Amino acid sequence: MLLDPPQALPNAMYYIYRYLLEVAPKQRASKAQIIRGLAPSTLVPNDAVCRLSVEAGSRLGLWIEEVGAGRASDGHSDGHEEDQALVVLSPDLLNRSMEEISDRTRFRVLLRRHIFAPNLNRGPWLSQDGAYDFTCAIAWLLAQDVSNPPGTWESTAKPAIPTVQGRQIEQLGNSQEQWLIKNQTRWDPLVRWALFLGLVGRQVLDAKVIVVPSPVGAVADALPSVFAKGAKRELTAENFVNALAAELPIVDRGKYRQEVIAHLTAGTPMPEANQLSSSLSHALLILRQRGDITLEDRADAPKFGLTNGPPDLIRFSHARIGGDVVLA
């Protein structure tokens, strides 16, 4: 659903969300009103992005389309009968105050929760229903070595950059039918969504832009909720990793990460028990450097290893949220 059609954009959904929240009376409007407000024909000849993003947001549960609920309140008549469907913000969004949910960061948190919700990820394996195709693909990408990631679909740089195709052959088999990302038409929207959700980054290597599987933004967004679950500003490493996996089920110990790992070929490099993946380790070390989180290695306490951690922090037993971060 998220990877096809590729014209459905997370940025467009954000502005649809803001329109319903702040402009539309009672947080509801017809699809036609939304399209006229955000993609007027005088400025946007093709309204496909806005239209498809409204529909994708409905499937994700961000809003509800009530077909036959009535015409646009401004009296404007449109030729498309389906455009008269009333679009209403989902109840779980309406139950929050405008101040609490109107900014971009909170929208990303809500969007991630909807995308990773169990009802949109029922499978079976390789299913493209709901958000399962995106969820499994990004879980696979975050299981890759951040220092040597499959950063492009096709590599033209020298020295060669590992490709998504090549890494899938190694880990999922030669048959394209067994791949999680079957072609570049799916790869490009995957990257677009993952960037918006804070699940990957980008860097330039040998004059080529590559994707880096480091979920810095998503982990930073999740910290207030992760620590709020224990009602503490400090958690043991075990509790911290488990709470993070519950909030982001595509990282280490997460439900969808485990599903993906179970389908990888024998011999695929994986961290040892209680050793965090390089992608999550990379994200935590960046957040530690920024002051968003403190990681401590205390004696006589169970520990988690950090892949490629600095000499003074190759493992940690406790995590503490930064003093400036407000618990959710």
C-alpha positions in Angstrom: 0.0 0.0 0.0 2.8 2.5 0.9 5.0 1.4 -1.9 2.3 1.3 -4.6 1.1 3.7 -5.9 4.3 5.7 -5.5 2.5 9.0 -5.9 1.1 8.8 -2.3 3.5 11.0 -0.3 4.0 11.3 3.4 4.6 15.1 3.1 1.3 15.5 1.3 -0.4 13.5 4.1 1.1 15.9 6.7 -0.5 18.9 5.0 -3.8 17.1 4.6 -3.6 16.4 8.3 -2.9 20.0 9.1 -5.7 21.2 6.8 -8.2 19.0 8.5 -6.9 19.9 12.0 -6.6 23.7 11.6 -8.7 24.8 8.6 -11.6 22.4 8.1 -14.7 23.1 10.3 -15.0 20.4 13.0 -11.9 18.7 11.5 -13.8 17.4 8.5 -14.0 18.3 4.8 -15.0 16.7 1.5 -12.2 15.2 -0.6 -13.0 17.9 -3.2 -12.4 20.7 -0.6 -9.1 19.2 0.4 -7.9 18.9 -3.2 -9.0 22.5 -4.0 -7.3 23.8 -0.8 -4.0 22.0 -1.2 -3.8 21.4 -5.0 -5.8 24.1 -6.8 -6.1 23.5 -10.5 -4.7 27.0 -11.2 -1.4 26.0 -9.6 -1.3 22.2 -9.8 -2.4 20.8 -13.2 -2.5 17.2 -11.9 -4.0 16.5 -8.5 -3.0 12.8 -8.4 -0.6 13.2 -5.5 -3.1 14.9 -3.3 -5.9 12.6 -4.3 -3.9 9.4 -3.8 -2.4 10.7 -0.5 -6.0 11.2 0.8 -6.9 7.7 -0.1 -3.6 6.2 1.3 -4.2 8.1 4.6 -7.7 6.6 4.8 -6.3 3.1 4.4 -3.7 3.9 7.1 -6.6 5.0 9.4 -5.4 8.6 9.8 -8.8 9.8 8.7 -12.1 8.2 7.7 -13.9 8.7 4.3 -17.6 8.7 4.8 -19.0 8.1 1.3 -22.4 9.8 0.7 -22.1 11.9 3.8 -22.9 15.1 2.0 -21.7 17.8 -0.4 -18.9 20.3 0.3 -20.1 22.9 2.8 -19.0 25.7 0.5 -21.6 24.7 -2.0 -19.0 24.0 -4.7 -20.0 21.2 -7.0 -17.5 18.8 -8.5 -17.8 16.3 -11.4 -16.4 13.4 -9.4 -19.0 11.8 -7.2 -16.3 10.1 -5.1 -14.9 13.5 -4.3 -18.0 14.3 -2.3 -16.9 11.8 0.4 -16.5 13.5 3.7 -13.0 13.1 5.1 -12.9 13.1 9.0 -9.9 12.9 11.2 -9.6 9.5 13.0 -10.9 9.6 16.6 -7.5 8.8 18.1 -6.2 12.0 16.6 -9.2 14.1 17.6 -8.9 13.1 21.2 -5.6 15.1 21.5 -5.4 18.8 21.9 -4.3 20.9 18.8 -1.2 22.1 20.7 -0.2 18.5 21.3 -0.5 17.1 17.8 -0.2 19.9 15.3 3.6 19.9 14.9 5.5 17.7 12.4 7.3 15.6 15.0 4.2 14.4 16.6 2.6 13.7 13.2 5.6 11.5 12.4 5.0 9.6 15.7 1.3 9.1 15.0 2.0 8.1 11.4 4.6 5.5 12.4 2.2 4.0 15.0 -0.5 3.7 12.3 1.9 2.2 9.8 3.2 -0.4 12.2 -0.2 -1.3 13.7 -1.0 -5.0 13.8 -4.1 -4.7 11.7 -2.0 -3.3 8.8 0.7 -6.0 9.2 -1.0 -9.3 9.3 1.0 -10.9 6.5 1.4 -13.6 5.3 5.1 -13.3 4.3 5.6 -11.2 1.2 2.1 -9.9 1.3 1.5 -6.4 -0.1 -1.7 -5.9 1.9 -1.8 -3.0 4.3 1.6 -1.7 5.2 3.3 -5.1 5.5 5.4 -4.6 2.4 6.9 -1.4 3.7 7.3 -2.7 7.2 9.2 -5.9 6.2 11.4 -4.0 3.7 12.5 -1.3 6.2 13.0 -4.0 8.9 15.3 -5.8 6.5 17.2 -2.6 5.6 17.7 -1.8 9.3 19.2 -5.2 9.8 22.1 -4.3 7.4 25.6 -3.2 8.4 25.5 0.6 8.7 29.2 0.8 7.7 28.6 -1.2 4.5 24.9 -0.8 3.6 23.1 -1.6 0.4 22.8 2.1 -0.2 21.6 2.1 -3.9 19.5 0.1 -6.2 22.2 0.0 -8.9 25.8 0.9 -8.1 27.8 2.9 -10.7 30.4 4.2 -8.3 34.0 3.0 -8.0 34.7 1.3 -5.7 31.4 -0.4 -6.1 28.8 0.4 -3.4 26.7 -2.7 -2.3 23.4 -2.7 -4.0 19.9 -3.6 -2.7 19.6 -6.2 -5.5 22.9 -7.8 -4.6 22.3 -7.9 -0.9 18.8 -9.4 -1.4 20.3 -12.2 -3.6 22.7 -13.0 -0.7 20.2 -12.9 2.1 16.8 -13.8 0.4 17.8 -15.9 -2.6 18.2 -15.6 -6.4 14.5 -15.5 -7.1 13.1 -11.9 -7.4 9.8 -13.3 -6.1 11.4 -13.8 -2.7 12.8 -10.3 -2.5 11.2 -7.7 -0.2 12.1 -4.9 -2.6 11.4 -6.2 -6.1 12.5 -3.2 -8.2 13.5 0.4 -8.3 9.9 1.5 -8.6 9.4 0.1 -5.1 12.9 1.2 -3.8 12.4 4.9 -4.5 9.1 5.3 -2.5 10.6 3.1 0.3 13.4 5.6 0.7 11.0 8.5 0.6 8.8 7.1 3.3 11.8 6.0 5.4 13.4 9.4 5.3 10.2 11.1 6.3 9.7 8.7 9.2 13.3 9.2 10.5 14.3 5.5 9.8 17.2 6.2 7.4 19.6 8.9 6.5 21.6 9.8 3.4 25.2 10.6 2.7 27.4 11.2 -0.4 30.0 8.5 -1.1 32.2 8.7 -4.2 30.0 11.5 -5.7 26.9 9.2 -5.3 24.1 9.7 -2.7 23.5 6.5 -0.8 20.9 5.5 1.9 22.2 4.8 5.4 20.1 2.6 7.6 20.4 4.6 10.8 17.0 5.3 12.6 18.3 8.4 14.5 15.1 10.5 13.9 12.7 7.7 14.8 14.5 6.7 17.9 14.7 10.4 19.1 11.0 10.7 18.5 10.3 7.5 20.5 12.4 8.4 23.6 9.6 10.3 25.4 7.2 7.4 25.1 9.8 4.7 25.8 10.8 6.3 29.1 7.2 7.3 30.0 6.2 3.6 29.9 8.3 3.0 33.0 7.5 6.4 34.4 11.2 6.9 34.9 14.0 9.0 33.3 16.3 6.0 33.7 15.8 2.4 32.5 18.0 -0.7 32.6 19.4 -1.6 29.2 17.0 -4.6 29.0 13.9 -2.6 29.7 15.0 0.2 27.4 15.7 -2.1 24.4 12.4 -3.9 24.9 10.4 -0.7 25.3 12.0 0.7 22.1 11.2 -2.4 20.2 7.5 -2.1 21.3 7.4 1.5 20.0 9.5 0.7 16.9 8.9 -2.9 16.0 11.3 -2.8 13.1 14.4 -2.4 15.2 16.3 -4.9 17.4 13.9 -7.3 19.2 10.9 -5.9 17.4 8.2 -8.2 16.2 8.7 -7.4 12.5 12.5 -7.5 12.7 12.2 -11.0 14.1 9.9 -12.0 11.3 12.3 -10.8 8.7 15.4 -12.4 10.4 13.5 -15.8 10.4 13.4 -15.6 6.5 17.0 -14.7 5.9 19.3 -17.3 4.4 21.7 -19.3 6.6 25.0 -17.5 7.1 23.5 -14.0 7.0 25.6 -11.9 9.5 23.6 -11.2 12.6 24.6 -9.7 16.0 25.1 -12.1 18.9 22.7 -12.2 21.8 22.6 -9.0 23.7 24.6 -7.2 21.0 22.7 -4.4 19.3 22.7 -4.1 15.5 25.1 -1.6 13.9 22.1 0.5 12.8 20.6 0.9 16.2 24.0 1.3 17.8 24.8 4.0 15.4 21.6 5.9 16.2 22.1 5.6 20.0 25.6 6.8 19.8 24.6 9.9 17.8 21.8 10.6 20.3 24.3 10.2 23.1 26.6 12.7 21.4 23.7 15.1 21.0 22.8 14.8 24.7 19.4 13.3 24.1 20.3 10.2 26.0 23.0 9.0 28.4 24.3 5.4 28.3 26.2 4.0 31.3 28.1 0.8 31.9 27.7 -0.1 35.6 29.4 -3.0 37.3 27.4 -6.1 38.2 24.5 -5.2 35.9 23.3 -7.0 32.7 24.5 -5.3 29.6 24.0 -4.8 25.9 26.9 -4.5 23.5 27.1 -1.6 21.1 28.4 -2.5 17.6 31.4 -0.3 16.7 31.0 1.6 20.0 33.9 3.8 21.3 36.5 2.4 23.6 34.9 4.0 26.6 31.4 2.6 25.8 31.4 -0.8 24.1 28.4 -1.9 26.2 25.9 -0.3 28.5 23.7 -1.4 31.4 21.5 1.7 31.9 20.0 4.4 29.7 18.8 7.8 30.9 16.8 10.3 28.8 18.3 13.8 28.4 17.2 16.4 30.9 15.6 18.6 28.2 13.4 15.9 26.8 9.8 15.9 28.2 8.3 12.5 28.8 5.1 11.8 26.7 
